[in-house]
Amino acid sequence: MAPDTHASGWQFTSDVNEFLARAGDFLRSRPDLHTVHLTVTEQLRRRGPRAYGDAPPLLGHLVREDGSVGAALLHTPPFSLRTTRLTADQTETLVTGLLDLGHPVTGFASETATAEVFVAAWERRTGMSARLGERQRLYRLDELTDPSPMPEGRARIAGEADRELLIRWYGGFVEDAGVHDGRGGGDWADFRLSYGGVTLWETPDGTPVSMAGVTPTVGGQARIGPVYTPPELRGRGYAGAVTAQVSRVALAEGVGELLLFTDLANPTSNALYQRLGYREVADLAVYDFGERTL
């Protein structure tokens, strides 16, 4: 899809290099708030347009009157369309641009205020109904604090011999989180193994009991996740221990902004990450769109 500048000021493309050439500096200006846009576009750049699913991505940025970039969006179906923070006027022009483009939107994610305005406008303009899927909180590491008490055991980087375990645990995480998965656990595991992107916590006898992933560093930021412990092993401190270890290594490697998302409906995980030293950055909302209302 060639770049298409809409009268609203939004420019849409499926070419990630074109998008990053125009919007990259804007995304890097707030690597914490734009963490998903930075990491997803980096993977599209490295792995191609089908990195997240069979449909090509939609990328877009808003050009202000002075020529600067004021906002950005990405959509990698089957995941939700996601935008940076928008004003009410910017949201309305985006809705117009997407409708004129004829681009289907089955889900939307952004900071809470932006999401609420977009959902109201999309429902009004399309007759579709929206359902709140999840409320999230974005955290940034302030000062790392080890969990106390620390469970017995040790951390190690997952290797090829752990591939089937990672696939199984990733499936458990996806099921627990209720998230969409465009490619499946095999592709996820292979990519994470390619750069040492999953750490396991083992008991003293060498049994893996929890995992924590970390994204590649892009624009000075990296994001912890997923963090998963099988249900029968929870409540023993393993998730806190492995998350602290992954965080420590990332800091030692020079990551400037270490981030993670939580589901606000899970008070246990929110309390855990705050004890480790993660502090609130922003709240987000994820909506799903259903059928047209009568």
C-alpha positions as CSV (number, residue, x, y, z in Angstrom):
1,M,0.0,0.0,0.0
2,A,1.5,3.3,-1.1
3,P,1.5,6.2,1.3
4,D,-1.8,7.9,1.3
5,T,-2.3,11.4,2.8
6,H,-5.8,12.0,3.9
7,A,-7.3,15.5,4.0
8,S,-7.5,15.2,7.8
9,G,-3.7,15.2,8.0
10,W,-3.3,11.5,8.6
11,Q,-0.9,9.6,6.3
12,F,-1.4,5.9,6.0
13,T,1.0,3.2,4.7
14,S,1.9,-0.4,5.0
15,D,5.6,0.3,4.5
16,V,7.3,0.3,7.9
17,N,10.5,1.9,6.6
18,E,8.4,4.8,5.1
19,F,6.6,5.1,8.4
20,L,9.7,5.1,10.6
21,A,11.4,7.6,8.4
22,R,8.6,10.0,9.1
23,A,7.4,9.1,12.6
24,G,10.5,7.5,14.2
25,D,11.7,10.7,15.9
26,F,8.2,11.3,17.3
27,L,8.0,7.7,18.7
28,R,11.5,8.0,20.3
29,S,10.6,11.3,21.9
30,R,8.6,9.3,24.5
31,P,9.9,5.8,24.5
32,D,7.9,4.9,27.6
33,L,4.5,5.9,26.2
34,H,5.3,4.7,22.7
35,T,6.9,1.4,23.8
36,V,4.5,-0.9,21.8
37,H,4.8,1.2,18.6
38,L,8.6,1.1,18.9
39,T,8.9,-2.6,19.5
40,V,6.3,-3.7,17.0
41,T,7.6,-1.6,14.2
42,E,11.1,-2.8,14.9
43,Q,9.9,-6.4,14.5
44,L,8.1,-5.5,11.3
45,R,11.3,-4.0,10.0
46,R,13.4,-7.0,10.9
47,R,11.0,-9.9,10.2
48,G,8.8,-8.5,7.5
49,P,5.1,-7.4,7.2
50,R,3.7,-10.8,8.3
51,A,5.5,-10.9,11.6
52,Y,2.3,-10.7,13.6
53,G,-0.3,-12.2,11.2
54,D,-1.2,-12.9,7.6
55,A,-2.8,-9.5,7.0
56,P,-0.4,-6.5,6.2
57,P,0.0,-3.9,8.8
58,L,-1.5,-0.4,8.7
59,L,0.7,2.3,9.9
60,G,-0.1,6.0,10.2
61,H,1.0,9.4,11.5
62,L,-0.7,12.7,11.8
63,V,1.1,15.7,10.1
64,R,0.6,19.0,11.9
65,E,0.3,22.3,10.0
66,D,4.0,23.0,10.6
67,G,4.9,19.7,9.1
68,S,5.8,18.0,12.4
69,V,4.3,14.7,13.5
70,G,1.7,14.9,16.2
71,A,0.5,11.3,16.7
72,A,0.9,7.8,15.3
73,L,-1.0,4.5,14.9
74,L,-0.3,0.9,14.1
75,H,-2.5,-2.0,13.3
76,T,-1.2,-5.5,13.0
77,P,-4.3,-7.7,12.6
78,P,-5.6,-9.7,14.5
79,F,-4.4,-7.4,17.3
80,S,-6.2,-4.2,18.2
81,L,-5.5,-0.9,16.3
82,R,-3.3,1.1,18.7
83,T,-2.6,4.8,18.8
84,T,-0.4,7.2,20.7
85,R,-2.2,9.8,22.9
86,L,-4.7,11.9,20.8
87,T,-6.7,15.0,21.4
88,A,-10.4,14.9,20.8
89,D,-10.0,16.6,17.5
90,Q,-7.2,14.3,16.4
91,T,-9.4,11.3,17.3
92,E,-12.3,12.6,15.2
93,T,-10.1,13.1,12.2
94,L,-8.6,9.6,12.6
95,V,-12.1,8.1,12.6
96,T,-12.8,10.0,9.4
97,G,-9.6,8.9,7.8
98,L,-10.1,5.2,8.7
99,L,-13.7,5.2,7.4
100,D,-12.6,6.9,4.1
101,L,-9.9,4.4,3.8
102,G,-12.4,1.6,4.4
103,H,-10.1,0.0,7.0
104,P,-11.8,-2.5,9.3
105,V,-11.3,-2.0,13.0
106,T,-12.2,-4.8,15.3
107,G,-10.4,-3.6,18.4
108,F,-8.8,-0.4,19.7
109,A,-6.2,0.3,22.4
110,S,-4.7,3.5,23.7
111,E,-4.5,5.6,26.8
112,T,-7.8,5.6,28.6
113,A,-9.1,9.1,27.6
114,T,-8.1,8.6,24.0
115,A,-9.7,5.2,23.9
116,E,-13.0,6.4,25.3
117,V,-13.2,9.2,22.8
118,F,-12.4,7.0,19.8
119,V,-14.9,4.3,20.9
120,A,-17.7,6.9,21.2
121,A,-16.9,8.3,17.8
122,W,-16.6,4.9,16.1
123,E,-19.9,3.7,17.6
124,R,-21.6,6.9,16.5
125,R,-20.2,6.8,13.0
126,T,-20.5,3.1,12.3
127,G,-23.3,1.8,14.5
128,M,-21.0,-0.8,15.9
129,S,-21.0,-1.6,19.6
130,A,-17.9,-1.7,21.8
131,R,-17.0,-3.9,24.7
132,L,-14.3,-3.1,27.2
133,G,-11.8,-6.0,27.0
134,E,-9.2,-4.9,29.5
135,R,-7.8,-2.0,31.5
136,Q,-4.1,-1.9,31.6
137,R,-1.4,0.0,33.5
138,L,2.0,0.8,32.1
139,Y,4.8,0.8,34.6
140,R,8.4,2.0,34.4
141,L,11.2,0.8,36.7
142,D,12.4,3.4,39.1
143,E,14.7,1.6,41.6
144,L,14.9,-2.2,41.6
145,T,14.2,-3.9,44.9
146,D,14.7,-7.6,45.2
147,P,11.7,-9.6,46.5
148,S,11.8,-10.6,50.1
149,P,12.0,-13.4,50.9
150,M,13.7,-14.6,47.8
151,P,12.7,-18.2,46.9
152,E,15.4,-20.9,46.6
153,G,16.7,-21.5,43.2
154,R,18.4,-19.6,40.4
155,A,17.7,-17.9,37.0
156,R,19.0,-19.0,33.7
157,I,18.5,-18.0,30.1
158,A,16.2,-20.4,28.2
159,G,17.8,-22.4,25.4
160,E,16.7,-24.5,22.5
161,A,16.1,-27.5,24.8
162,D,13.4,-25.5,26.5
163,R,11.4,-24.7,23.3
164,E,8.5,-27.1,24.0
165,L,8.2,-25.8,27.6
166,L,8.2,-22.2,26.3
167,I,5.4,-23.0,23.8
168,R,3.3,-24.7,26.5
169,W,3.8,-21.8,29.0
170,Y,3.2,-19.2,26.3
171,G,-0.1,-20.9,25.6
172,G,-1.0,-20.8,29.3
173,F,-0.2,-17.1,29.4
174,V,-2.3,-16.3,26.3
175,E,-5.2,-18.3,27.8
176,D,-4.9,-16.6,31.1
177,A,-4.6,-13.1,29.6
178,G,-7.4,-13.7,27.0
179,V,-5.2,-12.0,24.3
180,H,-5.2,-12.6,20.6
181,D,-2.3,-14.4,19.1
182,G,-1.6,-14.0,15.4
183,R,1.2,-16.6,15.0
184,G,1.2,-19.1,17.9
185,G,3.7,-20.3,20.5
186,G,6.2,-21.8,18.1
187,D,7.0,-18.6,16.3
188,W,7.0,-16.7,19.6
189,A,9.4,-19.2,21.2
190,D,11.7,-19.3,18.2
191,F,12.0,-15.5,18.0
192,R,12.6,-15.1,21.8
193,L,15.2,-17.9,21.7
194,S,17.0,-16.2,18.9
195,Y,18.2,-13.4,21.2
196,G,18.0,-14.9,24.7
197,G,14.7,-13.2,25.3
198,V,13.3,-15.5,28.0
199,T,14.7,-16.2,31.5
200,L,13.6,-19.2,33.6
201,W,13.6,-19.5,37.3
202,E,14.6,-23.0,38.4
203,T,14.4,-24.7,41.8
204,P,17.6,-26.1,43.3
205,D,17.1,-29.4,41.5
206,G,16.9,-27.7,38.1
207,T,13.1,-27.8,37.6
208,P,11.8,-24.7,35.7
209,V,9.0,-23.1,37.7
210,S,8.5,-19.6,36.1
211,M,9.5,-17.5,33.1
212,A,9.9,-13.8,32.3
213,G,10.5,-12.4,28.8
214,V,12.0,-9.2,27.6
215,T,11.7,-7.4,24.3
216,P,14.8,-6.3,22.3
217,T,15.9,-2.8,23.2
218,V,14.6,-0.1,20.8
219,G,14.9,3.6,21.2
220,G,16.5,3.1,24.7
221,Q,13.5,1.1,26.0
222,A,12.7,-2.5,26.6
223,R,9.6,-4.2,28.0
224,I,9.3,-7.1,30.4
225,G,6.8,-9.7,29.4
226,P,5.3,-12.1,29.3
227,V,5.7,-13.3,33.0
228,Y,4.1,-16.7,33.6
229,T,4.0,-19.2,36.4
230,P,1.9,-22.4,36.0
231,P,-1.2,-22.2,38.3
232,E,0.0,-25.0,40.6
233,L,3.3,-23.2,41.3
234,R,1.9,-19.7,42.0
235,G,2.2,-17.9,45.4
236,R,5.8,-19.0,46.1
237,G,7.6,-15.9,44.9
238,Y,8.9,-17.4,41.6
239,A,7.4,-14.7,39.4
240,G,8.9,-11.9,41.5
241,A,12.3,-13.6,41.5
242,V,12.5,-14.1,37.8
243,T,11.2,-10.6,37.0
244,A,13.8,-9.0,39.3
245,Q,16.5,-11.0,37.6
246,V,15.5,-10.0,34.1
247,S,15.2,-6.4,35.2
248,R,18.7,-6.5,36.7
249,V,20.3,-7.9,33.6
250,A,18.5,-5.4,31.3
251,L,19.7,-2.5,33.5
252,A,23.3,-3.8,33.4
253,E,23.1,-4.0,29.6
254,G,22.2,-0.3,29.5
255,V,18.5,-0.2,29.0
256,G,17.3,3.4,29.7
257,E,13.6,2.8,30.2
258,L,12.5,-0.6,31.5
259,L,8.7,-1.0,31.2
260,L,5.9,-3.5,31.7
261,F,2.1,-3.8,31.3
262,T,-0.3,-5.2,33.9
263,D,-4.0,-6.0,33.8
264,L,-5.6,-3.7,36.4
265,A,-8.1,-6.5,37.2
266,N,-5.2,-8.5,38.7
267,P,-4.3,-6.8,42.0
268,T,-1.6,-9.5,42.8
269,S,0.6,-8.7,39.8
270,N,0.1,-4.9,40.2
271,A,1.2,-5.1,43.9
272,L,4.2,-7.4,43.0
273,Y,5.6,-5.1,40.4
274,Q,5.3,-2.1,42.6
275,R,7.2,-3.9,45.4
276,L,10.0,-4.5,42.8
277,G,10.2,-0.8,42.1
278,Y,8.0,-0.3,39.1
279,R,6.0,3.0,39.1
280,E,2.9,4.0,37.2
281,V,3.2,5.8,33.9
282,A,-0.2,5.7,32.3
283,D,-3.5,3.7,32.2
284,L,-4.8,2.2,29.0
285,A,-8.0,0.6,27.8
286,V,-8.5,-2.1,25.2
287,Y,-11.9,-2.3,23.5
288,D,-13.4,-4.9,21.1
289,F,-16.0,-4.0,18.5
290,G,-18.9,-6.3,17.8
291,E,-21.8,-6.2,15.4
292,R,-23.7,-3.2,14.3
293,T,-26.5,-2.2,16.6
294,L,-30.1,-2.1,15.3
